[in-house]
Amino acid sequence: MVTRRGFLAHAAGLVAALAAGRRLWAVPPHAATPITIYKSASCGCCAKWVDYVKAAGFVPSVHDEEQMDSIKDDLGVPSGVRSCHTAIVEKYLIEGHVPASDIRRLLADRPDVLGLAVPGMPTGTPGMLAPGAAPEPYDVVAFTTSGSTSLFARH
């Protein structure tokens, strides 16, 4: 049996939560997000990026492939943005060593693009920082199916 005092306490808690602008059923901002990753079995930096996204709260499903160009062709990754590994998160492609914060922003903003890329393999990107090496500045670009790109983030 619910007492009047218990009911009022629960109602007050609900009102306080709603007044604070919180949704009680909301998914935490960094909930585990599935990501499918295609990479070469022999690529050490790709394995480091897998570990990095896992530590950032993504749940990777990893596929070691030796014919990465055919995977990229099948997925529609434009040649100008290609890097060593390709991932799929929700409806977006992630090409290369893209930081987790940029992937999270992509999923939050949902721009009309095919995906994000860090073309090449710049030192200092997630998975590419070697001990003692100075990180170099790099850009994350958003790309479309036509191959056009725009700056998404600068690091």
HURAGI-V383941 format. One record per helix or strand of 2 or more residues. SS is the DSSP state (A for helix, B for strand). FROM is the first residue (numbers start at 1). TO is the last residue. If there is no record, write none. Layout:
SS|FROM|TO  SS|FROM|TO
This chain:
A|4|19  B|33|39  A|44|55  B|58|64  A|68|75  A|79|81  B|86|89  B|92|95  A|100|109  B|115|117  B|139|143  B|149|154
